[in-house]
């Protein structure tokens, strides 16, 4: 994947993540409602609440830049595979690509 494509993908991911967390920092929300919204957002987007916390923290610390995926990440590898035809979009999940997970499954 070329640098330009990687940057475009990272920018798109940052925008997607921002849209997910945008309502969460509202100071008028009580913590119970915020927790409920996190749960609903996580379920709707197929991610964990922990990921949402990471996105919120990244945004608080670095703004939109903190929402961009790292240059070399599991998600980037998956995106490259999808774009180059090595995998169907949506089939590979980050947790199946984590260190050790795939090798344990393949030895069964």
C-alpha positions as CSV (number, residue, x, y, z in Angstrom):
1,X,0.0,0.0,0.0
2,X,1.4,3.4,-0.9
3,X,2.0,6.1,1.7
4,X,-0.8,8.2,0.2
5,X,-3.3,5.3,0.5
6,X,-2.2,4.6,4.1
7,X,-2.6,8.3,5.0
8,X,-6.0,8.4,3.4
9,X,-7.1,5.2,5.3
10,X,-5.7,6.6,8.6
11,X,-7.6,9.9,8.1
12,X,-10.8,8.0,7.3
13,X,-10.4,5.8,10.4
14,X,-9.8,8.9,12.5
15,X,-13.0,10.5,11.2
16,X,-14.9,7.3,11.8
17,X,-13.6,7.1,15.4
18,X,-14.4,10.8,16.0
19,X,-18.0,10.3,14.9
20,X,-18.2,7.4,17.4
21,X,-16.9,9.3,20.4
22,X,-18.2,12.8,19.5
23,X,-21.2,12.7,21.9
24,X,-19.4,11.1,24.8
25,X,-17.4,14.1,26.2
26,X,-20.6,16.2,26.6
27,X,-20.3,17.8,30.0
28,X,-24.1,17.7,30.4
29,X,-24.2,13.9,30.3
30,X,-24.3,12.1,33.6
31,X,-21.8,9.2,33.9
32,X,-24.6,6.6,33.8
33,X,-25.9,7.9,30.5
34,X,-22.3,8.1,29.1
35,X,-21.7,4.5,30.1
36,X,-25.0,3.5,28.4
37,X,-24.0,5.4,25.2
38,X,-20.5,3.7,25.2
39,X,-22.2,0.3,25.4
40,X,-24.6,1.1,22.6
41,X,-21.8,2.7,20.4
42,X,-19.5,-0.2,21.0
43,X,-22.2,-2.8,20.0
44,X,-23.4,-0.8,17.0
45,X,-19.8,-0.5,15.6
46,X,-18.6,-4.0,16.6
47,X,-15.8,-2.8,18.9
48,X,-15.1,-3.0,22.6
49,X,-15.9,-0.3,25.2
50,X,-12.1,-0.5,25.9
51,X,-11.5,0.7,22.3
52,X,-13.8,3.6,22.9
53,X,-12.0,4.6,26.0
54,X,-8.7,4.5,24.0
55,X,-10.2,6.7,21.3
56,X,-11.5,9.2,23.9
57,X,-8.1,9.3,25.6
58,X,-6.3,9.7,22.3
59,X,-8.6,12.5,21.4
60,X,-8.2,14.3,24.7
61,X,-4.5,14.1,24.5
62,X,-3.8,14.7,20.8
63,X,-7.1,15.8,19.2
64,X,-8.0,14.2,15.9
65,X,-4.4,13.1,15.4
66,X,-4.8,10.9,18.5
67,X,-7.6,9.0,16.6
68,X,-5.5,8.0,13.7
69,X,-4.4,4.3,13.7
70,X,-0.7,3.7,14.2
71,X,1.4,3.4,11.1
72,X,2.0,-0.3,11.6
73,X,-1.0,-2.0,13.2
74,X,-3.0,-5.1,12.9
75,X,-5.9,-3.1,11.3
76,X,-3.5,-1.7,8.7
77,X,-2.3,-5.2,7.8
78,X,-5.9,-6.3,7.5
79,X,-6.8,-3.3,5.3
80,X,-3.8,-4.0,3.0
81,X,-4.9,-7.6,2.6
82,X,-8.4,-6.5,1.8
83,X,-7.3,-3.8,-0.7
84,X,-4.9,-6.2,-2.5
85,X,-7.5,-9.0,-2.7
86,X,-5.8,-11.3,-0.1
87,X,-8.9,-11.3,2.1
88,X,-12.6,-10.5,1.7
89,X,-13.6,-7.2,3.4
90,X,-14.8,-7.8,7.0
91,X,-13.6,-11.4,7.2
92,X,-10.4,-10.9,9.1
93,X,-10.8,-9.4,12.6
94,X,-8.0,-7.8,14.7
95,X,-8.3,-10.4,17.5
96,X,-7.7,-13.3,15.1
97,X,-4.5,-11.6,13.9
98,X,-3.1,-10.9,17.4
99,X,0.2,-12.5,18.3
100,X,-0.2,-16.1,19.2
101,X,-4.0,-16.4,18.4
102,X,-3.6,-17.6,14.8
103,X,-0.8,-20.0,15.6
104,X,-2.7,-21.7,18.4
105,X,-5.8,-22.1,16.2
106,X,-3.8,-23.4,13.2
107,X,-2.1,-26.1,15.3
108,X,-5.4,-27.5,16.5
